[in-house]
Amino acid sequence: MKESATYHIIERNEWKELNKNTVAPLSHQELEELTGLNDRISIKDVEEVYVPIIQLLDVYIRQYEQLQAQKNKFLGKKTISKPYIIGIAGSVAVGKSTTARLLQTMLSRVYKNKTVDMITTDGFLYPNAVLQKEQIMDRKGFPESYDMPRLISFLGDVKNGKENVTTPVYSHEIYDIVEGEFHVLNKPDILIVEGINILQLPANEQIYISDFFDFSMYVDAEPAQIEKWYLERFGVLLDTAFTDPDNYYYSYAQGNREDAFAMARGVWKKVNLRNLMEFILPTRNRADLILHKSGNHVIDHLLLRKY
């Protein structure tokens, strides 16, 4: 096992040995349903990489529950269950959503008496009408495009055990917030929050998203590799979702394919790559666990924070 100043650097062949003969708690079909477009993950990946992650999280969750109970005992207060919140960060197209969905399913199987919920910070993007009014539509996904006060208020309500907390719903079909539609969380025991911006430092806020996290993860890969996945996913969407007339990108699916890919490469370079290099990647070393991917979304090594 290699070491850096702040991380244990663990190669995959070392990491898989941490799984003490535990099989994947889901079927091949379930795994296929959880896997995102052009993502790649197998039952072998689950057993070698994700089962040890769940076992590690179990250590942290048990410690968290004990600390909460002891703290309340010290203060002479009744123990109130507060959710354990896990944050998952990383670039667009790196596979954060698949990781989040997979962990949600696996944690639900392990903790049969706990509610495990998941949200994405996409729901806290300002509606397109607001972005257009502020003339920052081309900065969608950048820090200023999110309603941070609302997201922080939401996380505060959830962390403090408030019932029936709502989050806006974002649609990747219309590329906008769905007006009048909400996701409701009713005091989950474990909450997974997935988003490109979850580990970013505050600008003017006194608190920030990461202040609410009990454990954070960053899904990592080389930018050139992520661009390849981004364009592969775009091609799949051109052949499937973008053929819906209501889809934001419908016109590109109906037009010249080379022009469509030229547009996608421009979006990657001007928006997604710039956002990655300026705002997302600099937050990587704030994560408790980094999952590094090579080609075909294969996790080849992990970095676990020492302290």
N, C-alpha and C positions, 0 to 999 in steps of 0.2 A: 504493500500500500504506500503510495507516494503521499507527500505532505506539502502544503504551502503554508504561508503564515496563518491563514484563517480557515483552510479547508483540508479535510481528508480527501485525497483524490483516489477514487476506487475504480479500477478497471472492471468491466462487466464480468469477466471470469472470476474475479474475486467477490463481486457483489452477489452473484447468484449463489455462492456458497453460504450466504447468510440465510437463505431459505431452508429451513429445517424440515424438508420433506412435506411441504404443504402444497397441495395441488391447487390449480386455478379454480376459484369459486364461481365459475360461469362456463357456459358452453361455447362451442365455436360459433353457433348461430347468434347468440347474444353478443359475442365479441364483434361479429361482423356488423350488427345493428348499431353498436356503439362507435364504430370506427368512422371517422370523417372522410370526406371526399379525398381521394388519392393518398390518404394516409396508409401506413402499413403497420400492422401489429398482429401477432400470432399468440396462440396459447403459450408457446414457449417463451415469448417475450413477457407475458403476464407472470409466469412462474419464476422466471429468472430475474426480472426487474421489478415488477409491480407488487408481487407478494412480499418481498423484503421491505418495500416502501410502506405497505400496510402494517407490517410488523413493527417497523420503526415508528410509524404514527401512533400505534397502540401504546408504545412507551411514553410518548409525549402526551397523549390524551389522558392516560391514567395519572400521570404526574400533574397535569392541569386540574383534573377533578379533585385530587388530593389537596392541592394547594388552595383551591377555592373553598373546600370544606374547612381546612385549617384556618384560613384567613377569616372566614365567617365566625368560626368558633372563638377566635381571638377577639373579634369585635363584638361578640355576644349577639350576633345577628342570625336570623334564620337563613339556612342555606337555600339560595335561589339558583336554580339551574341556569347557567349562561352558556350559550353555544360555543363550541370550539370552532374557530374560523380558520380555514386554510385558503391561502391565496395562491393562484397559479398565473405566472406572467410569461411573456415571451412575444416574439414577433407575430405579425399576421402570417398565416399559412405554415407555422412551425409545428402545429399539432396540439395546441393548448386545449382545445375543446375536447378532443379525443381523450387526452389525459384526464381532464376534469370529469367527463362522463364515466370513464372507466373507474376512477377512484370512487366516485359516488356509488356506483353499483357494487364495487367490492366492499366498501365500508358498510353499506346497507346489509350485505350478506354476513359480514363479521359481527356487526352490532345489530342484532335482530330486534332489540328493544329500543333502538334509537332512531330518530328521524334524521335522515341525511338529505339535505337540499342543496341546490346549486343555482347560482345566477351568473350572468355575464355582465360586465360593466357597459356593454354596448347599449343596454337599456337606459343608460344615463347620458348618452350623447344628446346634445340639443337637437330638436327636430330640424329637418332640412330648411324649413321656412325661417327659423331663427339663424341658422348658419348663413343662409343667403342674405338675410337682412344685415348681418354683421360682416358680410363679404369675406367669410372664412370657409366657404364650402370646399375650397381646395386644400384646407387644413383639417379636414375631417379625420379624427383619430389622434390629432395632436392635443396636447393638454388643454388648450383653450376651448376645444370643441365639446368638452364634457361639463355637465352641470355638477361640479364638485361639491358645492354645499348640499345639494340634494342627496348625493351618494354618501357623503359623510353622515348626514342626518339619518339616512336609512341604516347604515352600519351601526350607528349609535343605538338606534331603536332595537335592532336585532340583538346586539350584544347585551343590552339591558333587559332582555326578556319580554319585550313588548309583543302583544298578540296581533295577529293579522296585519303584518307590515307589508305594504305593497311596493312593487317595483314596476317601472314602465317596461313595455315589451318592444324590442327592436326586431324588425323583419329584414332579413337579407334578400328577400324577394323584391320588396319595394324600396329597399335601401333607406329606410326611415323608421321613426318611432310610429307604432300603431296607435292611433288616437283612440282613447277610451278602453284600451286593453291593458290589463295588469296581471302580474304574477304575484300571488299572495303567499307569504311565509308566516306560518303560525308556530313560533317558538321552536325552531329546529334544534336538535341536539348538536349537529355538526353542519356547518355551512361551508360550501366551496365557492369561492369567488374567483372567476376567471376573467382576465382582461389584460390588454397590452400595457395599461397604465397603472397597475395596482402597486408597484414598488417605487413609483416616482416620488421624489421629495416634494414637500409643499412649497408653493410660491409665497403666498401671503397668509395661507391658513395656519392657525396655531396647531391644528392636528391634521393628520392625513390618513389616507386609506390604510396604509400599512400599520398604523397604530392599533388597528383593530384585529390584526392577524396574530394567531398563535403559532402558526407555522406557514412558511412561504416557500414556493418552488418556482424555478425558472427553467423553461424548456428552451434549450440553446442549440444552435447550429451555425455553420458559417453562412454569412449573408448571401454568397453566390449559390449555395445549396438551397437556401430558403427561396430565393428568386426562382429557381428551377421548379420547386414545389408550387409556388404561387402561380406560375404560368401553366403548369400541368393541371392544376385545379381549375384555372380559368377555362382551359380547353374542355374539360369535363362539363363545366357549367354551360358553355356554349352549346353543347350537344344535349343538355337536359333541362336544367332550370331556366336557362335564358330563352328557351323556346316558348315560354309562357308570355302572352301579350302584356300581362300586368307586371312582368318583371322589369326592373329598372334598366337592365342591359339587353332587353329584347331586340332593340334596333341593331345591336352589334351581332347578335346571332343570325339576323336576317341579312346582314350586309356582307361585305367582303371579309373573309376570314383573316387575311393578312393585315388588313386595316384594323380589325378587332384586336389582334395580338400586338400591333404597334401601339394601340391605345393602352393595352394592359402593361406593356413594358414601360410606357411613359408614366403611368400611375405608380408602378413599382419604384421607378427611379426618383420621381419628383415628390412622392408622398410617402410610400411605405418604407423605402430604404432610408430616406432622410429622417423619418420618424424613428426608425430603428437605431440609427447611428447617433442621433442627437438626444433622444429621450428614453428609449427602451433599453438598449444595450448597456448604457451606463448604470442601470439599476441592477444588473445581473448579480453583482457581488453583495447585494443586500439580502439575497435569498438564503434560506436555511439549507436548501437542497437544489443543486443544479443538475438537470438531466441533459447530457450532451448527445446530440444525434449526428450520425454520419449519413451516408447515402441510404435511400429507401426507408428513412425514418428509423433506422436501427440505433438504439441507445448503446453507445460503445463505452462510455464511462460516466460516473456520477461524482459530484463533489458535495460532501456533507460538511456543513459548518462546524468548526470545533467548539465554538462558544458564542 
